[in-house]
Amino acid sequence: MLLQHLGIWGVFAIAFADSALLGMPVDAFVATYVYQDHRRLLFYVSMASLGSALGSIPLYFVGYFGGEAVLRQRISEQRFQRIHRSFERHSFWALMFPGMLPPPTPFKIFVLGAAVAEMRIDHFLGAIFAGRFVRFLVLALLTLWFGPQIVGWFGSFFRRHIFWLLITATLAALAGFWYWRRRQRRRMEGQG
């Protein structure tokens, strides 16, 4: 079996390959690794997140040097403008939140969007790592609770309810941002 040959580092290799344009079933591999070895849950989640972040670097450079033309070929003008505005306002969150969502979220479009917006590479890697860490941690905990078959069930549920899940995620992000901004204002008023 492939997992035996790759050893404990296999989840990193699979996540790296997936992000570097190959499209691999990362969730299934993470679930399998976690289910077979519960004690290394945080290691597998971290390695999958790191692999996903580092594997996105080639696509980042394609978008960075290919500019807007690469992204405009892949999406509509209206969607391009929405993504571009979100990266201008809150680049870290604009990449982290889509990174948390499982397939069929078109995450590579957001990676290209970050590159076109010339997001700093350290922020780029941090946002992907953070988003993927949340995604893989939730997946790992669900796998321990329900078993590895949760990957198939969750994928079909997400495809059926993608609209409502995206709305919920957007509202949660906006609420979090609003709360953070309010705290920042209070802190500034307290100093003034």
C-alpha positions as CSV (number, residue, x, y, z in Angstrom):
1,M,0.0,0.0,0.0
2,L,1.2,3.6,-0.8
3,L,0.8,4.7,2.8
4,Q,3.3,2.0,4.0
5,H,5.9,3.1,1.6
6,L,5.5,6.8,2.4
7,G,5.6,6.3,6.2
8,I,4.6,9.0,8.6
9,W,5.7,11.7,6.1
10,G,3.2,10.5,3.5
11,V,0.5,12.9,4.5
12,F,3.0,15.8,3.8
13,A,3.9,14.4,0.4
14,I,0.2,13.9,-0.6
15,A,-0.8,17.4,0.6
16,F,2.1,18.9,-1.3
17,A,1.3,17.1,-4.5
18,D,-2.4,18.0,-4.2
19,S,-1.6,21.7,-3.9
20,A,1.0,21.6,-6.6
21,L,-1.8,21.1,-9.2
22,L,-2.0,17.3,-9.1
23,G,-5.4,17.0,-7.3
24,M,-5.1,14.2,-4.8
25,P,-7.7,13.1,-2.2
26,V,-5.9,14.7,0.7
27,D,-8.9,14.4,3.1
28,A,-9.0,10.6,2.6
29,F,-5.3,10.3,3.3
30,V,-5.4,12.5,6.4
31,A,-8.5,10.5,7.7
32,T,-6.7,7.2,7.1
33,Y,-3.5,8.3,8.8
34,V,-5.3,9.7,11.8
35,Y,-7.6,6.6,12.1
36,Q,-4.7,4.2,12.0
37,D,-2.5,6.2,14.4
38,H,-4.5,8.4,16.8
39,R,-1.5,9.5,18.9
40,R,0.1,11.4,16.0
41,L,-3.1,13.4,15.2
42,L,-1.5,16.8,15.6
43,F,1.6,15.7,13.7
44,Y,-0.5,14.5,10.7
45,V,-2.7,17.6,10.7
46,S,0.4,19.9,10.9
47,M,2.2,18.0,8.1
48,A,-0.8,18.0,5.8
49,S,-1.2,21.8,6.5
50,L,2.5,22.4,5.8
51,G,2.5,20.3,2.7
52,S,-0.5,22.1,1.4
53,A,1.0,25.6,2.1
54,L,4.4,24.7,0.5
55,G,2.8,22.9,-2.4
56,S,0.9,26.1,-3.3
57,I,4.1,28.1,-3.9
58,P,4.5,27.1,-7.6
59,L,0.9,28.2,-8.3
60,Y,1.6,31.4,-6.4
61,F,4.5,32.2,-8.7
62,V,2.4,31.3,-11.8
63,G,-0.2,33.9,-10.6
64,Y,2.4,36.4,-9.4
65,F,4.4,36.5,-12.7
66,G,1.5,35.6,-15.0
67,G,-0.5,38.4,-13.4
68,E,-4.2,39.0,-13.9
69,A,-4.3,37.2,-17.3
70,V,-4.0,33.8,-15.7
71,L,-6.8,34.4,-13.3
72,R,-9.1,36.1,-15.7
73,Q,-8.9,33.1,-18.0
74,R,-10.2,30.9,-15.3
75,I,-13.2,32.9,-13.8
76,S,-15.8,35.5,-14.8
77,E,-15.0,39.2,-14.6
78,Q,-17.6,39.6,-11.8
79,R,-16.0,36.9,-9.7
80,F,-12.5,38.3,-10.5
81,Q,-13.6,41.7,-9.2
82,R,-15.1,40.2,-6.0
83,I,-11.9,38.2,-5.2
84,H,-9.7,41.1,-6.0
85,R,-11.6,43.4,-3.7
86,S,-11.5,40.9,-0.8
87,F,-7.7,40.6,-1.2
88,E,-7.3,44.3,-1.2
89,R,-9.2,44.7,2.1
90,H,-8.3,41.6,4.1
91,S,-5.8,39.4,2.2
92,F,-5.0,37.0,5.1
93,W,-8.7,36.2,5.8
94,A,-9.6,36.1,2.1
95,L,-7.2,33.2,1.7
96,M,-7.5,31.5,5.1
97,F,-11.3,31.0,5.0
98,P,-11.5,29.3,1.6
99,G,-8.5,27.2,2.8
100,M,-10.7,25.8,5.6
101,L,-13.4,24.6,3.2
102,P,-13.3,21.1,1.7
103,P,-13.7,20.2,-1.9
104,P,-15.3,21.1,-4.2
105,T,-14.3,24.6,-3.1
106,P,-12.1,26.0,-5.9
107,F,-9.2,26.9,-3.6
108,K,-6.6,27.2,-6.4
109,I,-8.5,30.3,-7.7
110,F,-8.0,31.9,-4.3
111,V,-4.3,31.1,-4.4
112,L,-4.1,32.7,-7.8
113,G,-6.0,35.7,-6.4
114,A,-3.5,36.1,-3.6
115,A,-0.7,36.1,-6.1
116,V,-2.4,38.6,-8.4
117,A,-2.9,40.8,-5.4
118,E,0.8,40.5,-4.6
119,M,0.2,39.1,-1.1
120,R,3.4,38.8,0.8
121,I,4.7,35.2,0.7
122,D,5.0,34.9,4.5
123,H,1.3,36.0,4.9
124,F,0.4,33.7,2.0
125,L,2.0,30.6,3.6
126,G,0.6,31.5,7.0
127,A,-3.0,32.0,5.7
128,I,-2.9,28.6,3.9
129,F,-1.3,26.8,6.8
130,A,-3.9,28.3,9.2
131,G,-6.9,27.5,7.0
132,R,-5.8,24.0,6.2
133,F,-4.9,23.3,9.8
134,V,-8.4,24.1,10.9
135,R,-9.8,22.0,8.0
136,F,-7.7,19.0,8.7
137,L,-8.1,19.2,12.5
138,V,-11.9,19.2,12.2
139,L,-11.6,16.3,9.7
140,A,-9.3,14.4,12.1
141,L,-11.6,14.8,15.1
142,L,-14.6,13.8,13.0
143,T,-12.7,10.8,11.8
144,L,-11.9,9.7,15.4
145,W,-15.6,10.2,16.3
146,F,-17.3,8.7,13.3
147,G,-14.6,6.7,11.5
148,P,-12.9,7.2,8.1
149,Q,-16.2,6.9,6.2
150,I,-17.0,10.5,7.3
151,V,-14.8,11.8,4.4
152,G,-17.3,10.4,1.8
153,W,-20.3,11.5,3.7
154,F,-19.0,15.0,4.4
155,G,-18.0,15.5,0.8
156,S,-21.4,14.6,-0.5
157,F,-23.1,16.7,2.2
158,F,-20.9,19.7,1.2
159,R,-21.7,19.3,-2.5
160,R,-25.4,19.3,-1.8
161,H,-25.4,22.2,0.6
162,I,-22.5,24.3,-0.7
163,F,-24.6,27.5,-1.0
164,W,-25.7,27.5,2.6
165,L,-22.4,26.4,3.9
166,L,-20.6,29.3,2.1
167,I,-23.2,31.8,3.4
168,T,-22.7,30.5,6.9
169,A,-18.9,30.6,6.6
170,T,-19.1,34.2,5.2
171,L,-21.4,35.3,8.0
172,A,-19.2,33.8,10.6
173,A,-16.2,35.5,9.1
174,L,-17.9,38.9,9.0
175,A,-19.1,38.5,12.6
176,G,-15.6,37.6,13.7
177,F,-14.2,40.6,11.8
178,W,-16.8,42.9,13.2
179,Y,-16.0,41.8,16.8
180,W,-12.3,42.2,16.2
181,R,-12.8,45.7,14.8
182,R,-15.0,46.7,17.7
183,R,-12.3,45.6,20.2
184,Q,-9.7,47.5,18.2
185,R,-11.7,50.7,18.4
186,R,-12.4,50.3,22.1
187,R,-8.7,49.8,22.7
188,M,-7.8,52.9,20.6
189,E,-10.4,55.0,22.5
190,G,-9.0,53.8,25.8
191,Q,-5.6,54.9,24.8
192,G,-6.8,58.3,23.4
